[in-house]
Amino acid sequence: MTSTHRAVLRITCPDRPGIVSDVSGLLFKLGLNIHHADQHLDAEANLFFQRIEFPVPEGWERVRAELRRGLDAL
């Protein structure tokens, strides 16, 4: 059964190379499928902004906890 619920991950952090790769790799590792993603840089403030939308999988509570741990490690 396919989930009709969506989750939105919003990231704001200092800019650095590899953020998009690291975050998308983490989502892939957790079995999450990105349906939409936007990102941009505020060069003056050196801040990176990203918004990623994906379907909520079964076992979401476990996956969400793993996602938080993974993002904290990044």
Secondary structure in CASP SS format (residue, H / E / C, confidence):
PFRMAT SS
TARGET T0000
AUTHOR 0000-0000-0000
METHOD secondary structure of the structure
MODEL  1
M C 1.00
T C 1.00
S C 1.00
T C 1.00
H C 1.00
R E 1.00
A E 1.00
V E 1.00
L E 1.00
R E 1.00
I E 1.00
T E 1.00
C E 1.00
P E 1.00
D C 1.00
R C 1.00
P C 1.00
G C 1.00
I H 1.00
V H 1.00
S H 1.00
D H 1.00
V H 1.00
S H 1.00
G H 1.00
L H 1.00
L H 1.00
F H 1.00
K H 1.00
L C 1.00
G C 1.00
L C 1.00
N C 1.00
I C 1.00
H C 1.00
H E 1.00
A E 1.00
D E 1.00
Q E 1.00
H E 1.00
L E 1.00
D E 1.00
A C 1.00
E C 1.00
A C 1.00
N C 1.00
L E 1.00
F E 1.00
F E 1.00
Q E 1.00
R E 1.00
I E 1.00
E E 1.00
F E 1.00
P E 1.00
V C 1.00
P C 1.00
E C 1.00
G C 1.00
W H 1.00
E H 1.00
R H 1.00
V H 1.00
R H 1.00
A H 1.00
E H 1.00
L H 1.00
R H 1.00
R H 1.00
G H 1.00
L H 1.00
D H 1.00
A H 1.00
L C 1.00
END
